[in-house]
Structures are given as structure tokens and as C-alpha cells.
Amino acid sequence: APLYREASGRAVATCAHAVDLWVELLRAAESDGADAAMIRALFETALGAPLAPVSADDPCLGVWSAATVGRPGSGHLALLHAYSQYQRRRLLCYGAGATEPWEEVRAARDAVLAYEQSYLRGLEPDAALWRYWVALEYDLGSVAEARLLAEAVLKRCAPLSQVWIELAEAEREAEADDDDDNDGDESDGVRDAVPRARRLYRRAVHAVHEPVHAAAIHAAWLRYEARHGSIESLRSAEERCSEHDKACRRRGKAASGAKQSPAASVS
């Protein structure tokens, strides 16, 4: 590991614009046992480098949307993802119930998301970086924190079906874990009279209008009700999905007619 770290250091000194080399240096330092302060210093140095855009064959690709390929700032976005992944591994080293590193990790989270929002907002259409942190909070049982971040994600990605479905599934798992941990005790506020997963699907049909995304929402919601709902909730979902499908079709026809009307008036 020390030799690999040294080699990675020489590589970034020669090619400071290559984000994949910076990521490898961060990983080498982590494997070599560098503490959080050293990793943060390396990260901040890398963030100040003139990073080139990520290319389609870049090994960093795959941790976020391919829509960012070749765009200015995508190298810095890749770095934010890599540093976020490091923070997750820090927490796992302490175990899910530990509190020692949480304050530092959340400070790192806030700094990463603030940088993305200030300098790279809109670069990642599906807000994958934010969703990464949402998933981490859910995974570690920090449901309240997860929900705060999730609302920020929904404001940015309301038309995307995969975001709603992902969050609804996370809520379903959170409620299932709560039932297992408390044996029916609902005192911690995770369990609601109407499951939050269902409430998300109900919100989704008012926010998603593209037919492809609407169809995905309908399929996911009906699958959820078939597995976890009552006959009443299933029928209600079927009715709402049918009404939403018709509304999306009407919206699509109206949009198509609006596009054709100028040509028709010219003729």
C-alpha cells in the first residue's frame, strides 16, 4: 500500500487534471491507513486542481449519471462522489450503532452537497450525489435526516420516476425495520397511519407527467399495494393510476396539438 500510494502521488503530480488518478490517490491513502484529516487534505487539494471532464471510458464512470460525461465540472463531481464513498466506509468501520464519527461525517456531507449546489448544480440531472447520502442515512437508520435530504432531492427531480420509487422503497424498508426492532411499538414516529411509501406514490402521480415515467410509477405503486396493502388500498391505487394515466395521455395530446398548430396555420 505505501508503494502504491507513492506511485499514485507521482501520477497526480504529472497529470493533475486526471480525476481518476486523484481518486486512486485518495483510495491508496485510505488503504495505507491515513486518518480522516489527511484524506480531507488530499480531497481539498484535488478539488482545487484543474480537473478535466470525465470521458466515457473513465474508470470513475458508473457512480453517477452518464449524462455528465464530457461536461465541464464532471471531474469535480466524480471527486465529490469518491469522497462521499470514503465517508460511508468511515461509518461502517465504526458499526451502525456508533456515534463517534457522525458529526464529522455529516459536516463532510454538508460541505460536499454545498459545493455541488453552489458550483455544479444541474450537472447531475438525477441528483445521484444527493441520493447517495439519502440512501446512507436510511441504511444507518437515520430516517429523519434521510427525509430532510429526500425532500431536497424531490424538489430537483420531481419528474423522474426512479427517484420516487427509490424513496418509496427506502420508506417501506424503514417501516419494516421499525416493526422488527419495536415489535409493533410505534413510539419513534417511523410508522404512520398511512405508510409513507404510499404517501410518496400518491404525491408522485401529481408530479410525474411524462408517460414513460408515469407508467413506471403506476407499476411500482400497484406492485407495492399487491405485496403490502389491503384490498381497499389496492383498488384505490388502481383507480388513481388509471385516472393519472388518462390525464397524462390528455396532456400528451394537447402538447402534440400545440406543436402542430403553427405549421397548420402557415398552410
Salt bridges, closest charged atoms under 4 A:
GLU6 OE2 - ARG10 NH1 3.13
GLU24 OE2 - ARG27 NH1 3.46
GLU30 OE2 - ARG89 NE 2.77
ASP32 OD2 - ARG5 NH1 3.09
GLU104 OE1 - ARG90 NH2 2.68
ASP110 OD1 - ARG109 NH2 2.96
GLU116 OE2 - ARG156 NH2 2.76
GLU124 OE2 - HIS81 NE2 2.84
ASP126 OD2 - ARG131 NH1 3.54
GLU137 OE1 - ARG106 NH2 2.93
GLU137 OE2 - ARG109 NH1 2.71
GLU145 OE1 - ARG106 NE 3.86
GLU145 OE1 - ARG109 NH1 3.13
GLU151 OE2 - ARG203 NH1 2.98
GLU166 OE1 - ARG131 NH2 2.80
GLU169 OE2 - ARG172 NH2 2.68
GLU171 OE2 - ARG147 NE 2.76
GLU175 OE1 - ARG191 NH1 3.36
ASP179 OD2 - ARG191 NH2 2.39
ASP192 OD2 - ARG196 NE 3.01
ASP192 OD2 - ARG199 NH1 3.44
GLU225 OE2 - ARG198 NE 2.62
ASP245 OD2 - ARG249 NE 2.92
